[in-house]
Amino acid sequence: MGRKTRFRGRRPGLKHWAEYLLLRVVVFLLSRLSWNGTRRLGRFAGRLAWLTGVRRDVTLENLAQAFPEWNEPRRRSVARACYEHFGTTFLELCRLPHVTREEVLLRTTFERPEAFAAAHAAGRGAILLTGHLGNWELMGAAVPSLGYPTRFLVATQSNRLVNAYVCRARQSAGAGILPAEYGLRAILRTLRANEFVAFLSDQDAGRDGRFVEFFGRLASTPLGPVRFARLARAPIILGYSIRRPDGTYFARMPPPIQVRTDLPAEEAELEATRESVALLEGVIREHPEQWFWMHRRWKTRPPAPAA
């Protein structure tokens, strides 16, 4: 915990500096707003994004496929609410560098916090698994704020300046950074050191994923989280951040998943993946306006069956 991570890459160009300076200005201005002010501005930004049509067709198509029983007005209403939600979430993420650990804990309540204590007492670490619901970064920051050593598995961004700034913001919340390119051994070392590793696992995994049913369609899903849990014999602790009407968050936490050891490895991993995806779908059905429908979740199609 607390070790600084260096990122290599090409020297930043003018575009990268412009992006970085814009981010710093936005973060500074948002830090001067209250949480309620941020929410109001975020909803306004989301409405603008909806009106400009950014990924609007993708969002409506995904909702139509997931909820065929809904009529068009209901789909559009949920889609607009989704844009307002993510406008708010984005601005909240921008202000995280100026949020104290005490404030993080005041804004996030866990349904099953004893799951963290039990996993840490067992000494095998844990896989923390979530999706793009509510404010996942705020929920992630709350776990180390509770005192549990946690690392976020992240992809390194092309803009070194922005990447370093985002990582410093996460580290200021007490979390460690584990770049995805560090690979299998680094993740297993982290788990065997009795630390937690947090994954976002609800986006298209391309041809490297396994196809699991999600809202009635096969979706390419990463097997990495359950594979690491199996190899380290660590529990999978699921948490789904849900925004409440007052702007705070409640982390829904189903009972942890333990990858079975009485099955062949591939079968056990697939079973745990299906279970985690089904649990995520259940929460999304309860709060459809808070999931990232703008993403092409079903972009990768399963291979055609052999003749």
N, C-alpha and C positions, 0 to 999 in steps of 0.2 A: 504493500500500500504506500501511496505517496511518492513512488519513484516517478521522475519525469521521463517522458517518452519523447525521443527525437524522431523526426520524420525527414526523410531525404527526398530529393526530387530536383526538378529543374529550378533554376533561379526565378523568383517571381517576376512576371512582366507587368506592364502598365495596367492591363486588364485585371490581373490578380490584386494589385495594389488598390485599384478603384473599388473592387468588390469588398476588400478588407476594410477600407476606410468607410464605405457605406454601411457595412455591418456595425462598425464601432459607433458611428453616429446614431444609427437606429437604436442600438443597445443603450447608449447614453440617454437619449430622449425618453425611451420607455422606462428607464430607471427612475425618471422624475414623475411618472404616473402612478396612481394607486392601482391595485388589482382590478377594482371595478372600472377605472378609466381604461385600463388595458383591454378588459373584456368588451367594453363599448366600441373601442377603436377596432378591435379584432373582428367583431361582428360586421362593422362597416366595411372593413377590408375584404371580408369573405363575400359580402353582397356584391362588391365591385368585381371580384373575381368571377362570380356567377354571371353577372351581366355581360362581362367581356367574353364569356364562353370558354374559358380555359378548362379543357378536359370535361366540359359539360356533357358532350355526347357519350364519352366513356362512362361517366358516372351514371347517367340515365340508363344506358344499356346494361351495366352491371346490376343495377337495381331491378330492371325488368326481368333479367335472367334469374336473380335470386328470389324475387317476390312476384311471380307471375300472377298471383291472385290480386295484387294491388291494381287499382286503376291509375290512369296517367296523372290526374291531379295529386294523388297521394305520393306517387314517386317523385314528382317535381317538388312537392313540399318538403319531403325528407331530403332531397338533394340540396335544396337551398339551405336547409338547416345544417346539413353537413358542411357546406362551404363556410357558413358563419362559425361553426364549431372549429374548423381547422384554421380559419383566419385568427380566431382567438388563441388557439393552441400555438400557432407559429409565433405570435407576439409574446406569449408567455415564455416560450422557449428562449426568445431573444433576451428577456430580462433575467433569466436564471443566473448569469454571472454576478448579479447584484443581490441575490436572495440568500439569506443566512440559513444555516442548517435548522435553527429553531423555527424559522418561518416555513421551511419545507415541511417540517413535521406538523405544524399547525394546519397546513393546507392538505395533508394527505392522511387518511385513516385506513388502516389495513383490517380486513375482515378476519384474518387468521394469523396474527403476528407470531403466535407460538410455533408456527412452522419453521420460521427462521431460527429460533432458539434450538429447536429439536435437531435441525440439520447441522447447526454449528457444534452442538454437543456430540453428535455422532462422529465428527471429525473427518468427514469425506467431502466437505464442501457441498455445493448445490448448483444446479442449473436453474437460473431464473428465466422463465419463458413468458413473453408477453407479445402483444401486437400493437398496431397503430390505432389505439383506442384512447380516448380521454387525453391525458397528458402523460405519456409514458416516460418522458425524461424526468418529470417531477417525481413520479412514483419511483423511478430508478434511483434518484438522488436521495429519496427517503430511506432506502435500505442501509446505506453506509451511515446515514445520519442517526440510525438506530444503534450503530456500533458494530455492524457486521461487515467484515472486509469484502468488498465487491469490486469486480472489474467489468467494464462494458466491452463487449466484443464489437469493434467498429471497423468500418472500411475507411481507409485513408483517402481523403479528398485530393483532387488534383491541385487545388489552390493551397499551397503550403501555409500561407499566412492565416487563412480562414481555418484550416485544419488545426493548426497549433492553438489558435484562440479558442476554438470549440473544445479541444481537449483540456486546455487549462481551466475552462469553465466547469467541465465535468470533474476535474481533479479538485477544484475548489470546494465541491460538494462532498469531498471525501472519497470519491470513487477512483479506482485505477483504470487505466486504458490498456486494452489488449488488442492491438491491430490484427485484423483478420489474417493478414499475410504471414503472421508469426507461426500459424499452423497448429497441427494437432498436439505436438509435444508441449508447446507453451500453455495450451489450455489445460492439458492433463496435469502439468506441474502446478498450475494455479489451483485446480481442484484438490490435488493431493496435499497442498499447503493449507487446506481447510478454508479456502476462499470461495466466494460465490462468483459465477460467471453469468452475465445477463445477455440474453439473446432477444432480438426481434425476429420473429419467425413466421410472418404472415404475408410475405411477398413472393412473387414468382421466382422459383429456383432454377429455371431453365432446364437443360437436359441433364443436369447433375442431380436433380431432385427426384423424389418418388411421387407417383400420382396417387393422391388421396382425395376422396370425395369431400367437397366443400360447397355447401349450398346446392347440392344436387349435381354438381359438375366435377370432373376430375381436375385437380389443380396440382401443379408441380410444387412440391413442398420439401424444404431442406431436411435431411435426416441428421445433420450434424449435432443438434442439441441432444437428441436421444442417444446417439452413438457415444458422445462424450459421457453422458450419464451412465450408460451401460459399462463402458470401460473403467470408469472411476468408481462405479457402484454408488453413485451419488443420486439423491432424489431430484426430481424435477418439480420445482415450486412454480406454479402458475399464478400470475397476477394480472388483472385487467383493470386499468384505471378508468373510472366513470365520473364525468363531471356532474356535480349536483347543482340544483338551481341557484345556490348561493355562491357558486364559483369555486368551492372547494372540491376535493376529489375523494372518492371511496374506492379502494382497491379490492375488487372481488377476487377471492382466492379459493378455488376449489381445492379439495384434498390433494396433496402432492402425489405425483405419479412415480412409482418405482419400476424401472424396466425389469421385466421378468427374467429370471435366470434359469427357469425350467424349460425354456423354449430355445430353439436355434437362434443365433444372434440376429439374423436378418428378419426372422418372423417376430421376434420380441421388439425390435426397433420399429417395425412397421405398425405393430399393434399400439405401441406407446404414441407414435406419431398420429395415428387415427384418433386415439383418445384425446390428445391435446387439441387437434383440429376441431373435433366435435364440441369440445368445451368452449373453444373460442367462438364457434358459430352460434352456440346457445346464447352467449353474452351479446354478440352482435345483434341477434334477433330481438333482444330486449331493448337495445339502444342503437338502432341502425344509423341514426344521425351522427354517431360518434366514431364510425369506422371509416377508413380511408378508401372510399369507393372510387376515387380518381385513379387509383393504380390499376394497371392491366393484370389483375391477379391470374386470369386464365389465359394469358398470352401464349404460353407453351402448351401445345396440344399433345396428348398422348400418342405414341406411335400406333399406326394402323395395325390391327391384328394380322398375323400371317395368313395367307390364303390356305 
